[in-house]
Amino acid sequence: MIANLVSMETDLAMNIGLDTSGEAPTALPPMPNVTETLWDLAMVVSQSTQWPLLDTGSSENFSELVTTETPYVPYGRRPETYIVPILFALIFVVGVLGNGTLIVVFLSVRQMRNVPNTYILSLALADLLVIITTVPLASTVYTVEYWPYGSFLCSLSEFMKDVSIGVSVFTLTALSGDRYFAIVDPLRKFHAHGGGRRATRMTLATAVSIWLLAILCGLPALIGSNLKHLGINEKSIVICYPYPEEWGINYAKSMVLLHFLVYYAIPLVVIAVFYVLIALHLMYSASVPGEIQGAVRQVRARRKVAVTVLAFVVIFGICFLPYHVFFLWFYFWPTAQDDYNAFWHVLRIVAYCMSFANSCANPVALYFVSGAFRKHFNRYLFCRGASGRRKKRGQHDTFCMHRDTSLTSTASKRFQSRHSCYQSTIRSCRLQETTITTLPNGGNQNGANISAVELALPVLQAPGHNEAHAPPSYGFLPLNEIVQQTRSSPAKFQESLLN
């Protein structure tokens, strides 16, 4: 800013015709208005970005801008020229790695596919999409004096930005509603959805509907964004402008207000209502004695998920608050053009960067609050799970060798038992057969013969077995019973990225 003011003073000295030959002039002209000078400087900087700062509803503004001798500060002398690209590079790297790993974890780990994680996947897809399509283009706004990518990428970048914001805020609203029903009335939610599979289909339908709604809200930016050519001090500047000039200033104001209501105010109010109801329910439940330990543990887990979702909402609100504050002030404050100063200029740049930083904030927050995501993130990104997998594989090989040895020993015992049958009665032979192949815990209690191929896992016979002829010993569960029990019994829990 000091360098800009020095340049400004030099240009003003040249324009007013000061005598620099060494003789002091008899009378000095009046000092220029600092506020007006800062506003003119901000107008030049703002028109070199894709963010609208001028009242483009009438052509008089552009004619006045062209005829006014505005001090021009080269991009190389502006601090944002160097700071903003570095910040956007960090946003790009963190966003691609974080959201990309989150998507890989969801698609690779079957236990991760549940209702909350489906919404988290939708958030990651929206963030990754805007990071890939918009962040590289937006990072050059403060480094070049014109939009070099053409009209198509101008419309696409504005469209993808609005779609990503819509998917994010609508998904957070759906997540808050899901947490409300999961904590306050989980049985009604389960029966209303018709069970687990139907609940999953309902979640997918909701996620698809959110994307369609966000695309619909982003269509005005896709249709209206265009390139605008401006001439400032004999310099031609091309900007990507989201509001067509021929549609008038009222259209720009209405879109700014609509974005604030649809993308920020209304969703946050709905989310706040959900969380107030959740808090009231938890306070009431804590005052009721006699809760079952398992139910209390389940409520705590759901409460933790709700707190994580609330953290996402707070991050979204903080990241987009400066964005909406600046544009509401500029378009609806009567003296905004006269009051524009260094504070508002810095706020505009901060709001610009924070709105894109939200796209990489969710994976970072999830890494610190979710042990499940942190475990899988380290496994896929840092390759920390290889030693553990090798250890488990070695344990599996040892178990297989022990199982083969047990099967061989069992077959040998059965052969010896059958050989002793020739020297005893048939009844004693059957008794020995039954003794060897007795299965505890309800397995093969009728004494049916089992071949060595069917024997799989050694299990210790439970004490107090009903059959008197079966002393405490090791038996073997048939493989077909193990497969049937595995298929018939569902998984005890599904791992959540939010836990």
FENGI-V820733 format. One record per backbone hydrogen bond with DSSP energy under -0.5 kcal/mol. CO is the residue of the C=O (numbers start at 1). NH is the residue of the N-H. If there is no record, write none. Layout:
# FENGI-V820733
co=CO nh=NH
co=CO nh=NH
This chain:
# FENGI-V820733
co=1 nh=5
co=2 nh=6
co=3 nh=7
co=4 nh=8
co=5 nh=9
co=6 nh=10
co=7 nh=11
co=8 nh=12
co=9 nh=13
co=10 nh=14
co=11 nh=15
co=12 nh=16
co=13 nh=18
co=18 nh=20
co=33 nh=37
co=34 nh=38
co=35 nh=39
co=36 nh=40
co=37 nh=41
co=38 nh=42
co=39 nh=43
co=40 nh=44
co=41 nh=45
co=42 nh=46
co=43 nh=47
co=44 nh=48
co=45 nh=48
co=46 nh=49
co=54 nh=56
co=55 nh=58
co=58 nh=61
co=59 nh=63
co=60 nh=64
co=61 nh=65
co=62 nh=66
co=63 nh=67
co=64 nh=68
co=68 nh=70
co=71 nh=73
co=72 nh=74
co=74 nh=77
co=75 nh=78
co=78 nh=81
co=79 nh=82
co=79 nh=83
co=80 nh=84
co=82 nh=86
co=83 nh=87
co=84 nh=88
co=85 nh=89
co=86 nh=90
co=87 nh=91
co=88 nh=92
co=89 nh=93
co=90 nh=94
co=91 nh=95
co=92 nh=96
co=93 nh=97
co=94 nh=98
co=95 nh=99
co=96 nh=100
co=97 nh=101
co=98 nh=102
co=99 nh=103
co=100 nh=104
co=101 nh=105
co=102 nh=106
co=103 nh=107
co=104 nh=108
co=105 nh=109
co=108 nh=110
co=109 nh=112
co=110 nh=113
co=112 nh=114
co=114 nh=118
co=115 nh=119
co=116 nh=120
co=117 nh=121
co=118 nh=122
co=119 nh=123
co=120 nh=124
co=121 nh=125
co=122 nh=126
co=123 nh=127
co=124 nh=128
co=125 nh=129
co=126 nh=130
co=127 nh=131
co=128 nh=132
co=129 nh=133
co=130 nh=134
co=130 nh=135
co=131 nh=136
co=134 nh=138
co=135 nh=139
co=137 nh=140
co=138 nh=141
co=140 nh=143
co=140 nh=144
co=145 nh=238
co=146 nh=148
co=149 nh=153
co=150 nh=154
co=151 nh=155
co=152 nh=156
co=153 nh=157
co=154 nh=158
co=155 nh=159
co=156 nh=160
co=157 nh=161
co=158 nh=162
co=159 nh=163
co=160 nh=164
co=161 nh=165
co=162 nh=166
co=163 nh=167
co=164 nh=168
co=165 nh=169
co=166 nh=170
co=167 nh=171
co=168 nh=172
co=169 nh=173
co=170 nh=174
co=171 nh=175
co=172 nh=176
co=173 nh=177
co=174 nh=178
co=175 nh=179
co=176 nh=180
co=177 nh=181
co=178 nh=182
co=179 nh=183
co=180 nh=184
co=180 nh=185
co=181 nh=185
co=185 nh=189
co=186 nh=190
co=187 nh=191
co=188 nh=192
co=189 nh=193
co=190 nh=194
co=190 nh=195
co=195 nh=199
co=196 nh=200
co=197 nh=201
co=198 nh=202
co=199 nh=203
co=200 nh=204
co=201 nh=205
co=202 nh=206
co=203 nh=207
co=204 nh=208
co=205 nh=209
co=206 nh=210
co=207 nh=211
co=208 nh=212
co=209 nh=213
co=210 nh=214
co=211 nh=215
co=212 nh=216
co=213 nh=217
co=214 nh=218
co=215 nh=219
co=216 nh=219
co=218 nh=222
co=219 nh=223
co=220 nh=224
co=221 nh=225
co=226 nh=241
co=228 nh=230
co=228 nh=239
co=230 nh=232
co=230 nh=237
co=232 nh=235
co=235 nh=232
co=235 nh=237
co=237 nh=230
co=238 nh=147
co=239 nh=228
co=239 nh=241
co=241 nh=226
co=242 nh=244
co=244 nh=247
co=245 nh=248
co=248 nh=252
co=249 nh=253
co=250 nh=254
co=251 nh=255
co=252 nh=256
co=253 nh=257
co=254 nh=258
co=255 nh=259
co=256 nh=260
co=257 nh=261
co=258 nh=262
co=259 nh=263
co=260 nh=264
co=260 nh=265
co=261 nh=266
co=264 nh=268
co=265 nh=269
co=266 nh=270
co=267 nh=271
co=268 nh=272
co=269 nh=273
co=270 nh=274
co=271 nh=275
co=272 nh=276
co=273 nh=277
co=274 nh=278
co=275 nh=279
co=276 nh=280
co=277 nh=281
co=278 nh=282
co=279 nh=283
co=280 nh=284
co=281 nh=285
co=282 nh=286
co=283 nh=287
co=284 nh=287
co=285 nh=288
co=287 nh=289
co=292 nh=296
co=293 nh=297
co=294 nh=298
co=295 nh=299
co=296 nh=300
co=297 nh=301
co=298 nh=302
co=299 nh=303
co=300 nh=304
co=301 nh=305
co=302 nh=306
co=303 nh=307
co=304 nh=308
co=305 nh=309
co=306 nh=310
co=307 nh=311
co=308 nh=312
co=309 nh=313
co=310 nh=314
co=311 nh=315
co=312 nh=316
co=313 nh=317
co=314 nh=318
co=315 nh=319
co=316 nh=320
co=317 nh=321
co=318 nh=322
co=320 nh=324
co=321 nh=325
co=322 nh=326
co=323 nh=327
co=324 nh=328
co=325 nh=329
co=326 nh=330
co=327 nh=331
co=328 nh=332
co=329 nh=333
co=332 nh=334
co=333 nh=336
co=335 nh=339
co=336 nh=340
co=341 nh=345
co=342 nh=346
co=343 nh=347
co=344 nh=348
co=345 nh=349
co=346 nh=350
co=347 nh=351
co=348 nh=352
co=349 nh=353
co=350 nh=354
co=351 nh=355
co=352 nh=356
co=353 nh=357
co=354 nh=358
co=356 nh=359
co=357 nh=360
co=357 nh=361
co=358 nh=362
co=360 nh=364
co=361 nh=365
co=362 nh=366
co=363 nh=367
co=364 nh=368
co=365 nh=369
co=366 nh=370
co=369 nh=371
co=370 nh=374
co=371 nh=375
co=372 nh=376
co=373 nh=377
co=374 nh=378
co=375 nh=379
co=376 nh=380
co=377 nh=381
co=377 nh=382
co=378 nh=382
co=378 nh=384
co=385 nh=389
co=386 nh=390
co=387 nh=391
co=388 nh=392
co=389 nh=393
co=390 nh=394
co=391 nh=395
co=392 nh=396
co=393 nh=397
co=394 nh=398
co=395 nh=399
co=396 nh=400
co=397 nh=401
co=398 nh=402
co=399 nh=403
co=400 nh=404
co=401 nh=405
co=402 nh=406
co=403 nh=407
co=404 nh=408
co=405 nh=409
co=406 nh=410
co=407 nh=411
co=408 nh=412
co=409 nh=413
co=410 nh=414
co=411 nh=415
co=412 nh=416
co=413 nh=417
co=414 nh=418
co=415 nh=419
co=416 nh=420
co=417 nh=421
co=418 nh=421
co=419 nh=422
co=420 nh=423
co=421 nh=424
co=425 nh=429
co=426 nh=430
co=427 nh=431
co=428 nh=432
co=429 nh=433
co=430 nh=434
co=431 nh=435
co=432 nh=436
co=433 nh=437
co=435 nh=438
co=440 nh=443
co=442 nh=444
co=443 nh=439
co=444 nh=447
co=451 nh=454
co=451 nh=455
co=452 nh=455
co=454 nh=479
co=457 nh=477
co=459 nh=475
co=467 nh=470
co=469 nh=471
co=473 nh=461
co=475 nh=459
co=477 nh=456
co=477 nh=457
co=478 nh=482
co=479 nh=483
co=480 nh=484
co=481 nh=485
co=482 nh=486
co=483 nh=487
co=484 nh=488
co=485 nh=489
co=488 nh=490
co=496 nh=499
